[in-house]
């Protein structure tokens, strides 16, 4: 029940009022006014206090009461306003509510039976019966057609909504073109990708590319964007009514594809380099062994001792570089084994005592037995310790502090130096492979640390203050060991 229904009833009441002017004027007009008053109360005040179902049937009862009184005042079964009985069922049928339409139609049939059959005492002539069944058939037919029309209207509205929502929800742009490839309409996404569009504008002008109808799909560049498109005909039978131009911004997808191809090339290169470095490592171990043999057997004869020392140092440096590269390429290499944490740090220190003795190192490491990939842990701490020693040599205090804790879910390690600190622009790139600020650095040490910690599902945090040093904080989950 709505204000529109009330407005229709006002117009109908005016028409009926003019017709009743020659009948019982006072009672008829008073009745119409009272009816409109009651109906207005139902329309404007009823929804606040009454349920919609009750409001509907209250309105229909009012309609039939008014029709009953009007027909009684204007000649009963002979009334020229008998057609008013058809209006409530017709209105209800147009609403599309079938069960309500059936109920209102039964009420109208009851009113027809009362005026056309009951008031005649059941004594009807052939003509009276003919009129009755004509009215009854007309009532049923109009209700049926109104219902079908309402259903068809609802279906059309639903289809229009689906088409509208489909076009507006498409993640791709869609432009409808006439047979000459000029714009007819488009969806919102098309304007988001291409900018402002105008009806009648040619597709070639919009895209700055000529697309012949024979080309059904492809890619094109429009400014900085790359568009993937499909051009298809809109046909009715064999006749082409126009064209559809479906397109999508594939710029980011293309960039991802290029990055993926680049990553694959780098992966192939890394695998090849890892194999090559592995082959270098074997003769390097032989060279290192030979140097140690010469040092032990020749001693300090002549000028050979310092030369052998330099060769030994550089071969060790080359060995570290090879190990760093291998761990960067394959951080998971090696098997798990059981070892003591303090023994690992002592092994790192004894591997190059001359280097690590250049600063004071304070160890606060708990005595723990760990089962993990020993080589991974060695690479992490050896690289961090070397960086800390080199940084402290440039600072105000030649001191490095190493601290370890066993927490509930992970191991926590802090390595602090008293060097000059790390500049923000360097800190942003410090874990990139081959990035270094040292004259003889390789740029792989911190990259290897980050790669191994990441592979262990751990975390690495850097706290640095200019002139006060740097702290590297490493968290390694216990379950990863």
C-alpha positions, 0 to 999 in steps of 0.5 A: 500500500503506497501513496501512489495507490492513494493518489489513484483512488483520489482520481477515481473518487473524483470521477465517481463523484461526478457520476453520483452527482445526479443520484443521492448526492449527500450520502454518496459524497459523504461516503467517498470522503469518509472512504478517502479519510480511512484509506489515508489513515491506512496509507500514511499512519498504518505502516508505523503501527500495523503489519503490511499483510493486515494493511493490504487486506484492510485496504481491499475490504474498504475498496469492496465496501465502497463498491458495494455501497456505490452499486447499491446507490446506483441501481444495484445489478443494473448499475452502470458502475458494475465495472468497479468490481474489476478494479481491486483484482486487477490492481492486485494482479499487477502487483504480481502477488498470486495468492493475494490476487486469488483471494481478492478475485474470490471476493470480487466473484462473491460480490458479482454473485450477490448483485447478479444472482442473489438479488434476483432470487436465483431466477435468471434468464438466459441473458442474465446467465450470459452476462454473469458468465461474461463478467466472471470470464472477464474477471478471470481473464483480466486477472490472469493477463495482469499476473502474466504481465506483472511476471513478464515485467518483473522478469524484464526488470530482473534481466535488466538488473543482471545486465546492468550489474554484470556490466558494472561488475566486470573487471574488464572494460567493455565497449559496444560499437556500431558496424563502423566501429564507433562508440555506442555505450560502455561499462564503468571499467572501460572509462577507468582504463581509457579515461573519458569516452564519447558516443560516436567517437571511433575506436581507432581514435580512442586507442591510437591504433587501427584495429581491423575487424579481421583481428579478433584478439591481441595486445597493444600499447596505449601510453604506459599501459598494455591492453589485452583485447578481444574484438567480436561481432554482435550478430542477429542471425547472419546480420552483424549489428555491431561489435563488442570490444572487450579489453583489460589492463595487463600492464602489471601482469606483463611486468610480473611475467618479465620478472618471472622470466628474469628470475628463471634466467637468474635461477639457471645462472645461479645453478650453473654458477653453484656447480662451477663454484663447487668444482672450484672448491675441490682444487682449492682444498688441495691448494690449501692442503699443499700450502700447509704442507709447505709451511710445515716442511720449509719453516722460515727458510729464506723469503718463502715464509711470508709468501706462504702466509699471504697465499694461505690467507688469500686461499682462506679468503677465497674459500670463504667466498666460495662457501658464501656463494654456495650457501647463498645459492642453496641455503638448505645444503648440509645435514643436521647434526648435534653440536655444542653452541660454545664449541661452534663459536670457539671453532669460528674463533680458532679458524682465524685467531689472528683476525679475531684477536684484533678486538676484545670479544666478550662471550655470553653464550649458554652451554647448549647442545643443539641438533641443527645444520651446523654449517648454516649456523657457522655461516650465520655467526662467522659472517656477523662476527667478521662484520662486527670485528671490522666495524669495531676496528673503525670505532672508538672501542675495539670490542664486540659483545656476543650474547645468546638466550634460550627462549620458549619458542626460539633462540635469540642472539645479539652481536654488538659492535662499537663501530661508526654505525650504519647509514640509513641508505646503506641499511636499506640495501645491506642484505642485497647480494653483491652490495658492499661498502668495503674496498675488498668486500664481496657483498655476499656475507650479510646476504648469506646470513639473511638468506639462511635465517629466512630459510629457517623461518627466523627473523633478523633485526638491525639496530644502529646509531651513528657513532655508537655502533650496531646490534644484529639481533637474530631469532631462530625458531627452535622447531626449525632446528 
